[in-house]
Amino acid sequence: MQKLLVWENKLRDKNIRVTSQRIAIIEVLLKEAIPLAAGDIFAKIKNRPELKLSTVYRNLNLLVDERLVRKLNFKGKGTVFELLEDHHQHLICLECGDVKSIQCPLQNYEEELHNDTGYELYDHNIEFYGVCPACKNS
């Protein structure tokens, strides 16, 4: 519940109305350990008659534009979304599709890149693809 209040405040700080649809999307993303497709998010909250898949997409795109949600494209999974809580990267199994969050190896380099180029960096994304131990041993 505390995390949800933090996200409500993040919305308010960016002058985004706190709606039940946005809160429902954020709640799903908070509960999941992996990035989700819009359809998966919708499936987890579709018991709400006022919520349509198009509403989920529209709100996700707004949250991406406001840098509260990250939009990713994984091989074999398509476009997925996750909350921008902590900076991390992903390790993805090409066999079963398992996704693991890993600590970002480039945090110091990002600052160095900013200092060298003057670019104001907002995000970067690295995906590592391989075969997980369970798939490798099966």
Secondary structure, DSSP 8 states (H G I E B T S, - for coil): -HHHHHHHHHHHHTT----HHHHHHHHHHHH-SS-B-HHHHHHHHTT-TT--HHHHHHHHHHHHHTTSEEEEEETTTEEEEEE-SS-EEEEEETTT--EEEEE-TTHHHHHHHHHHH---------EEEE--HHHHT-
